[in-house]
């Protein structure tokens, strides 16, 4: 999921997620799940990056790292409410990205 935020022309807002993508995320078919994650990453990478960069005043490199971490945690299923809020000293709080923009 390596993306160059400068190379995409997507808007800075968060897009709506298609229901079909959410269904494919829960599919028994690994290829469907992978396509769904690729679709989510393509749609949300830049908005998450921009949110972190602008709202958290993060450097370009930090925003890229935090965005990557956000997607790795999501892909790994490591998004409990505590993780999203940054509790237990597990890293930055993703609550502003996850809950609102």
Order of alpha helices (4+ residues) and beta strands (2+ residues): alpha-alpha-alpha-alpha-alpha
